[in-house]
Amino acid sequence: MGNSDSRSLDHGSNRYESRGGGLELQRKPSVPVPRLPMPDGVELERRFTKVLTSMDLPPDKAKVLKGYDDERKWDLICDQERVHAKDPPHVYLDKLKTYLDPKATRSSRVRKCFHDK
C-alpha cells in the first residue's frame, strides 16, 4: 500500500520487501526450526551463490542479497533447502495416483503412503 514501487518476494519463512532501491528482510512468525551449524566461509559462499542462481532474481536484487552478512545468508540457504523437494518427482506422482484412485479405500491409501516412508 502507499508506495507503488513496492514489490515483495515470499521465500520460505521469510518475506523480502523491495521498496525503491533496497530489499528488506521481514521474518514471518513461525515455529522455530532446528538449524544446521553454519559452514566455513568458502562453503557458505558456494551454497549462497547456488541459492541466488536458483532464485533467478534481477541483478540489482541479487546484489543486495550478496551484501548480507553471513548469518542472513545462512538463513536464506536454510530456508531454500527447506522448500525444495527431497524425493524425485515420480515418488510424489505415485502418492497422488494412490490418493486419487477412486477404487482405493482410505485404508489402502494410508497403508500405501506410510509404506513408502
N, C-alpha and C positions, 0 to 999 in steps of 0.2 A: 504494500500500500504506500501511497505517497510518492516515492521515487520511482519513476518509470524506467530507470536504468537498473533496477534491482532484479537479479536473477538468483535462482538457488539450485543447488545440486544436493540431492539426498544420497548419502553413501553410508551404508551400514547403520551404525548407531549415531552417526554424525550428520549434520546438515551444514553445508557450506553456502554462505550468502555472499553474493557478488554485488557490491554497491560501488558504482563508479569504477575506480581503478583497482580496488582491493578485493581480497577474498577472505572472508571472516568465518572461522570455525565456530559453530554453535552445537553444543552437545545436546542430544536428545536424552531425556531421562530414561534409564533402562536398568535392568538387573545387572549388577557387576559380573563381568565375565573374567575368569582367571586368565592372566596374560602370560605368555612365554617370556623368558628373560630377553632383553634386547641384545642382538648380536653386536659384534665389533663394527667399527665404522665402515670398513670396506664392504662387508656383507650387508649392512644396513643400506648403504647407497645402492648396491646392486639390486636388492629387493625393492627399494623405493623406486628406482628407475623402471623396473618391470611393472610395478603398480601404476605409475604415471602413464606408461605406454598403453596399458590395458584400459585406462580411463578415457583415452582419446580426447584430451582436453585441448582447447586452443592454447597456443604458445604463451600468451600473456598469463593465463590461469596456471599453467604448468610452472611458469617462472615463479609465481607467488608461492606455490606449494614447495618448490625447491628451496625457498628461503626459510622454510620451517626449521625449528630446532629438532634435534634427534628424537626427542620424546614424542613430539607431534608426528614426525614421520613414522615412527614405530606404531603409534596409534592408528594411523592411516593404513599401514601394512596389515596390522591385525584385523582391522575392520574389513579390508578387502578379502583376506583369507577366509573370514567367517561367511561371507556371502557367496563364495564360489562353490560349485557342486563338487562333492567328494568322489562320486561314482561316475562311470561313463554313462552316456545317455540311455543306452539300452536297458540299464537297470531300472531307471525311472519309468521308461515306456512299458516294461513288463509289469511293474507295480500298477500303473494306470490301467493297463488292459485287464488285469485281475480285478481291480476295483470296479471298473466299468462293465464287466461281464455280467449281463442280465441273468445268465444261468448259474452264476456262482452265488452261493449263500453267504450270508455275513460271516459265518464261522470259517468257511473256506478262504474268504478274503483275508481274514485276520490271521489264519494259520499261514497262508502264503506270504503275507507281508512280514510276519515275525520269523518265518523260516529263513528268509533271505538275509537276516541280520546275523 
